[in-house]
Amino acid sequence: MAEVKTAARPLWHPAGWPAWLGLGLLWLIARLPLRWLLGAGAALGRALAPVLRKRLRIARRNLDHCFPERPAAERDALAQAQREELGRMLAEFAVGWMASPAAIARIPVEYVGLEHLEAAQSAGRGVLLVGGHFSHLELAGRLLTQRAPIAGMYREHHDPVFEWGIRRARLRYASAMFRRDELKAVIRHLKAGGILWYAPDQDYLRGHSVYVPFFGQPAATLTATHDLARLTGAVVIGFGHRRLPGGGYRLALHPPLPDFPSRDATADTTRVNALIETLIRAAPSEYLWVHQRFKRQPPGSPSAY
């Protein structure tokens, strides 16, 4: 298990007290029943809709770009559902980070495709689990660690207390956590046959990216999946997750992408985006559409927002 990194500023410095209160609130939230939390989170999201107006407008534009073939009323309904998803996200993040192992074990889970992980591990190959930013991504990742040792990649939080607390919480169940700049450690992990879960479905400014289709629209996308697979020999497996109607979650591991990587980073990145599209289409209302996925466009193209 990776060592927890402490901040240069003392963690009990008064500037960090609001973050401590936030962590305490998350811990308290995680003590409550998940079914109740999801209902309360949906209500909170509806109540906060006026504050989230800008993000909800972005969600509506993204849905227009990604589902032009669907009736406007259906896109409106998906955009309205984002209000509740943002509230549920708070609850599911809190449970994923802070719930006890016993509470996590009580959550109903339907696992599909675990044999793909087992086959790769039996062959001594690393695995890149490619997923998307759904409201329950943190909780789904923790649920999967009940069946396999999963490491993750994350963006470092600007507040040192929150960074320390969430990293410490994740390392209670993840085999390792890597910042996005810890490339050498990631490569070692994959070469040793480790499993790494990450979501390359946002427009990250750092790293080499290419414009490839995402729901038929040009989207700046990192070539990191191609690069890591080429450098380590890891297989690429899609990781989808959604809520079950009766409670709990369905975690689906897709068959490895065949003949991946090729010599063509752009073609491979196009395939990765197509995989993520498949994951999103399985649960479009639970995907987080509030990020400016099409913020960067090819030169001369109009702004997407």
Buried (B, 14 or more C-beta within 10 A) or exposed (E): EBEBEEBEEEEEEEEBEEBBEBBEEBBEBBEBEBEEBBBBBBEBBEEBBEEBEEBBEBBBBBBBBBBEEBEEEEBEEBBBBBBBBBBBBBBBBBBBBBBEEEBBEEBEBEBEBBEBBEBBBEEEBBBBBBBBBBBBBBBBBBBBBBBBBBBBBBEEBEBBBBBBBBBBBBBEBBBBBBBBEBBEBBBEBBBEBBBBBBBBBBBBEEBEBBBBBBBEBBBBBBBBBBBBBBBBBBBBBBBBBBBEEEEBBBBBBBEBBEEBBEEEBBBBBBBBBBBBBEBBEBBBBBBBBBBBBBBBBEEEEEEBE
